[in-house]
Amino acid sequence: MSPRRRTPSRQVFRPRRWALLLLVAAGLAVAYDLLLPAGSFPPSERRAVLVERGQSLNHVASELKRVGLLHGTLGFQVLARLMGLDRSIKAGQYSFKLGITVPALLRAFARGMYGLNLVTIPEGLTLGEVNHLLSARLGVPLARFDSLAHERRFLDSLRIDAPSIEGYLAPDTYEFLPGTAPEVAFRTMVNRTNDVLLKAAAGRDSLPLGLSLYQILTLASIVESEAQLEDERRHIARVYLNRLQIGMPLQADPTVAYGIGMRPRSRLFLKDLRTESPFNTYLHEGLPPGPICNPGAASVNAVLSPLPETNRDLYFVASGGGRSLFARTYAQHLHNIREARRAQGSLIGVAASLMDSLMVKDSVTATPETAVRTRRP
């Protein structure tokens, strides 16, 4: 009797075994994301993250991934919900070392921010002035702000189709940590400017004179540089819109000053008004190529909601106490100039009044019928 041959045993498919292996693999992947969120060997660097009020958990996770603190967002979001922190992440400016674990991230968000600097950006500062202020308050080299403000790739990421970030640095008080990266500071301020623009323009069928939002921001920067009293912003905005509507040169001194490297509110001389610059609104009609400072929300709103079109004023000159005298005609404007000088009560004021009148008539683009003067006495 021949021995029986053994048939090889067939491999039995066991779904439970495969399910267990998949579960273990998924657990390892989640653990990797939780404990090594930036990868196995992250560089010894820090990243700053801004969490604003009302931001969703998904937005926070996406921002953490963008700056390199997370490899993926799934583990962060799942653990946040398991820990009950998805609705209790505190707004603020945070700074984390690359490689920090997700549980540590969530604990920090639950505690809230600390060690902040309150940085106040006043209305009407130029880009250079804002950069100096941020550099001094945050302890970051000025050169980093200056270079980033003109970096094409960074501007494109903010959807700014302009040569610099001028005009988009919203005046406000910000809570920044010492050492906050220029990218984070700029991005925060630009987002706030965009919020102001969109909120002010919401519900409108069209913008004044069909201007773009960038042109609105540009005109708002001129209003910001001219207005000294809150209740005159809408009136000044109407004067400039009236000039644009009839094709009259803006002849705004602040734009000339900016174009030659001076502060917008600097006092000018006749030679300055004749200096060639794209921002010289005596030599070039229409709006300048971009903002001349960083305007506040009040100036933006003034341009979008100026005095009614029934107001036909085309001229204004500063009088005492920062208040302006407005006029519809050139003759009335000259009268207002004399009244403003007379109010100063000095021979110097009278002489300056005569000089101002001569400068208007002698300016490159002005004529007795079209001359526009806004220079402060």
C-alpha positions in Angstrom: 0.0 0.0 0.0 1.5 3.2 -1.2 1.8 6.1 1.3 -0.8 8.9 0.9 0.4 12.1 -0.5 0.0 15.2 1.5 -1.7 17.9 -0.3 -0.4 21.4 0.6 -2.8 23.3 2.8 -4.5 26.2 1.2 -4.0 29.7 2.6 -7.3 30.7 4.2 -8.3 34.4 3.7 -9.1 35.8 7.0 -10.8 39.3 6.9 -10.3 39.9 10.6 -6.5 39.6 10.2 -6.5 42.1 7.4 -8.8 44.4 9.2 -6.5 44.3 12.2 -3.4 45.0 10.1 -5.2 48.0 8.5 -6.3 49.3 11.9 -2.7 49.1 13.2 -1.4 50.8 10.0 -4.0 53.6 10.4 -3.1 53.9 14.1 0.6 54.2 13.3 -0.2 56.9 10.6 -2.3 58.9 13.1 0.4 58.5 15.8 3.0 59.7 13.3 0.9 62.8 12.6 0.3 63.5 16.2 3.8 62.9 17.6 5.9 63.9 14.6 3.6 66.5 12.8 6.5 68.3 11.0 8.3 65.2 10.0 11.0 63.0 11.6 13.9 65.5 11.7 12.5 69.1 11.5 15.0 72.0 11.6 15.4 73.9 14.8 13.2 76.8 13.8 10.1 78.5 15.0 6.9 79.4 13.2 4.4 82.2 14.1 0.7 81.5 13.6 -2.2 84.0 13.9 -5.6 82.6 15.1 -8.3 85.2 14.6 -11.7 85.2 16.4 -14.3 83.0 14.8 -11.9 81.0 12.6 -12.9 77.4 12.1 -10.9 74.4 13.2 -10.3 73.5 9.6 -8.9 77.0 8.9 -6.5 76.8 11.9 -5.3 73.3 10.8 -4.7 74.5 7.2 -2.7 77.5 8.5 -0.6 75.2 10.7 0.1 73.0 7.7 0.9 76.0 5.5 3.7 77.2 7.9 5.1 73.7 8.3 3.9 72.8 11.8 1.7 70.0 10.5 2.4 67.3 7.9 -1.3 66.6 7.6 -4.5 68.1 9.2 -6.5 65.0 9.9 -4.9 63.9 13.2 -5.0 67.5 14.5 -8.7 67.9 13.8 -9.6 64.4 15.1 -7.7 64.9 18.4 -9.1 68.4 18.8 -12.6 67.1 18.7 -11.8 64.1 20.9 -10.4 66.5 23.5 -13.3 68.9 23.2 -11.1 71.7 22.0 -12.5 72.3 18.6 -14.6 75.2 19.9 -12.3 76.5 22.6 -9.2 77.4 20.6 -8.3 80.9 21.8 -7.6 83.7 19.3 -4.1 85.2 19.3 -0.6 85.2 18.0 1.4 82.1 18.7 5.0 81.0 18.1 5.8 77.3 18.0 9.0 75.3 17.4 9.0 73.0 14.4 8.4 69.5 15.6 6.0 70.3 18.5 3.5 67.5 18.9 -0.2 68.0 18.2 -1.2 67.5 21.8 1.2 70.2 22.8 -0.2 72.5 20.1 -3.7 71.9 21.3 -2.8 72.6 25.0 -1.2 75.9 23.9 -4.3 76.9 22.0 -6.4 76.0 25.0 -4.3 78.1 27.4 -4.2 81.1 25.1 -1.4 83.4 24.0 1.2 85.0 26.2 4.2 87.4 26.0 2.5 89.7 23.5 3.5 93.1 22.2 0.7 95.5 21.5 1.7 97.2 18.2 -0.3 100.3 17.2 -0.2 101.4 13.6 -1.5 105.0 13.3 -3.5 106.1 10.3 -1.6 107.7 7.4 1.9 106.2 7.9 3.8 105.3 4.8 5.2 101.8 4.2 8.7 102.9 5.3 7.3 104.3 8.5 5.3 101.2 9.3 8.4 99.0 8.6 10.5 101.0 11.1 7.8 100.7 13.7 7.3 97.0 13.3 11.1 96.4 13.3 11.5 98.3 16.5 8.6 96.7 18.3 9.1 93.2 17.2 12.9 93.1 17.2 13.2 91.9 13.6 15.8 93.5 11.2 14.3 96.3 9.1 15.8 94.9 5.9 13.5 91.9 6.2 10.4 94.0 6.2 11.7 96.3 3.4 12.6 93.4 1.1 9.4 91.4 1.7 7.2 94.5 1.1 8.4 94.5 -2.6 8.8 90.7 -3.1 6.7 89.7 -6.2 6.1 86.2 -5.1 4.8 87.3 -1.7 2.6 90.0 -3.2 1.1 87.5 -5.6 0.3 85.2 -2.7 -1.7 88.1 -1.2 -3.3 88.9 -4.6 -1.8 92.3 -4.6 -1.2 93.4 -8.2 1.1 96.3 -7.3 4.8 96.9 -6.9 4.6 97.0 -3.1 2.4 96.5 -0.2 1.9 100.2 0.3 -1.7 101.0 1.3 -2.6 97.6 2.5 -1.1 97.8 6.0 -4.3 98.5 7.9 -3.9 101.0 10.8 -5.0 99.3 14.0 -3.6 97.8 17.2 -2.2 94.3 16.8 -1.2 91.6 19.3 2.1 90.3 18.1 4.7 88.1 19.8 8.3 89.4 19.9 10.1 88.1 16.9 7.0 87.7 14.8 8.0 87.0 11.2 7.4 89.9 8.7 5.3 87.6 6.6 2.9 87.0 9.5 2.7 90.6 10.4 2.1 91.7 6.8 -0.4 89.0 6.0 -2.4 89.9 9.2 -2.5 93.6 8.3 -3.4 92.9 4.6 -6.2 90.6 5.6 -7.6 93.4 7.8 -7.4 95.9 5.0 -9.3 93.5 2.7 -11.9 93.1 5.3 -12.3 96.8 5.6 -12.6 97.2 1.8 -15.1 94.4 1.3 -17.2 95.4 4.2 -17.3 99.0 3.0 -18.2 98.0 -0.6 -20.7 95.3 0.4 -24.2 95.8 -1.0 -23.2 98.3 -3.6 -24.1 97.9 -7.3 -21.0 99.9 -8.3 -18.2 101.9 -6.8 -17.9 105.7 -7.2 -17.0 106.6 -10.8 -16.5 102.9 -11.5 -13.2 102.9 -9.6 -11.6 99.6 -8.6 -11.0 98.7 -5.0 -7.3 99.4 -5.5 -8.2 102.8 -6.8 -10.5 103.4 -3.9 -7.6 102.6 -1.6 -5.4 105.0 -3.5 -7.9 107.8 -3.2 -8.5 107.0 0.4 -4.7 107.4 1.0 -4.9 111.0 -0.4 -7.9 111.8 1.8 -6.1 110.4 4.8 -3.1 112.7 4.1 -5.3 115.8 3.6 -8.0 115.4 6.3 -7.3 116.8 9.7 -10.8 116.6 11.1 -13.0 113.6 11.1 -16.1 115.4 9.8 -14.3 116.7 6.7 -13.2 113.4 5.2 -16.4 112.9 3.2 -16.2 116.5 1.9 -12.6 116.2 0.8 -13.4 112.9 -0.9 -16.2 114.6 -2.8 -13.9 117.4 -3.9 -11.5 114.8 -5.4 -14.2 112.8 -7.0 -15.7 115.9 -8.6 -12.2 116.7 -10.1 -11.9 113.2 -11.4 -15.4 113.3 -12.9 -14.7 116.4 -14.9 -11.2 115.5 -15.9 -9.6 118.2 -13.7 -6.0 117.5 -12.4 -6.1 116.4 -8.8 -3.1 118.6 -8.0 -2.8 117.1 -4.5 0.4 118.1 -2.7 0.6 114.9 -0.7 1.1 112.8 -3.9 3.9 115.2 -5.0 5.6 114.9 -1.6 5.4 111.1 -1.7 6.8 111.0 -5.2 10.0 112.8 -4.2 10.5 110.8 -1.0 9.0 113.1 1.5 6.2 112.5 4.0 2.8 113.1 2.3 2.0 116.0 4.7 5.3 117.8 4.1 5.2 121.4 3.0 6.3 121.9 -0.7 7.9 124.6 -2.8 7.1 125.6 -6.4 10.1 123.6 -7.6 8.7 120.5 -6.0 5.5 120.9 -7.9 7.5 120.8 -11.2 9.5 117.8 -10.3 8.7 114.8 -12.6 7.3 111.8 -10.9 4.5 109.3 -11.6 2.9 110.6 -8.4 3.0 114.2 -9.4 -0.7 115.0 -9.9 0.1 118.4 -11.2 1.9 116.9 -14.2 -0.2 113.8 -14.6 -4.0 113.6 -14.7 -6.1 111.2 -12.8 -5.1 109.1 -9.8 -1.5 108.4 -8.9 -0.3 104.8 -9.7 -0.9 103.7 -6.1 -1.5 104.6 -2.5 0.7 107.2 -0.9 0.2 106.0 2.7 -1.8 103.4 4.6 -5.3 104.8 5.1 -7.7 104.0 7.9 -11.2 102.7 7.6 -12.7 106.2 8.0 -11.0 107.4 4.9 -12.0 104.3 2.9 -15.6 104.8 4.0 -15.4 108.5 3.1 -14.4 107.7 -0.5 -17.2 105.1 -0.8 -19.7 107.3 0.9 -18.7 110.9 0.1 -21.0 113.9 0.3 -23.8 113.7 -2.2 -23.1 114.6 -5.9 -25.2 117.8 -5.4 -22.1 119.2 -3.7 -20.0 120.6 -6.6 -17.0 121.9 -4.6 -13.7 121.7 -6.4 -11.3 123.5 -4.0 -10.3 123.6 -0.3 -7.7 125.2 1.8 -6.9 124.8 5.5 -8.0 127.4 7.9 -7.4 127.7 11.6 -7.7 124.7 13.9 -7.2 122.3 11.1 -10.6 123.1 9.5 -10.8 123.6 5.8 -12.6 126.2 3.7 -14.3 124.7 0.6 -15.2 126.5 -2.6 -16.9 125.7 -5.9 -15.3 128.4 -7.9 -11.7 129.5 -8.3 -12.5 133.1 -7.3 -14.1 131.9 -4.1 -11.1 129.7 -3.5 -8.7 132.6 -3.7 -11.0 134.5 -1.3 -10.8 131.6 1.1 -7.0 131.6 0.9 -6.9 135.3 1.9 -9.4 134.7 4.7 -7.3 131.7 6.0 -4.1 133.8 6.0 -5.8 136.8 7.6 -7.0 134.5 10.4 -3.4 133.8 11.2 -3.0 137.5 11.9 0.5 138.0 10.7 2.4 139.8 7.9 4.0 136.4 7.1 0.6 134.9 6.6 -0.4 137.7 4.2 2.8 137.3 2.2 2.3 133.5 2.1 -1.3 134.1 0.8 0.1 136.2 -2.1 2.7 133.6 -2.8 0.1 130.8 -2.7 -2.0 132.7 -5.3 1.0 133.2 -7.6 1.9 129.5 -7.2 -1.6 128.5 -8.3 -1.5 130.6 -11.4 2.1 129.7 -12.2 1.8 126.0 -11.7 2.6 123.8 -14.7 -0.9 122.5 -15.4 -3.1 125.1 -13.7 -5.0 128.0 -15.4 -7.3 130.6 -13.8 -10.2 128.4 -14.9 -8.9 125.0 -13.8 -6.3 125.6 -11.1 -6.6 123.4 -8.0 -4.7 124.1 -4.8 -4.9 122.1 -1.7 -1.6 123.1 0.0 -1.9 123.6 3.7 -1.1 127.2 4.8 
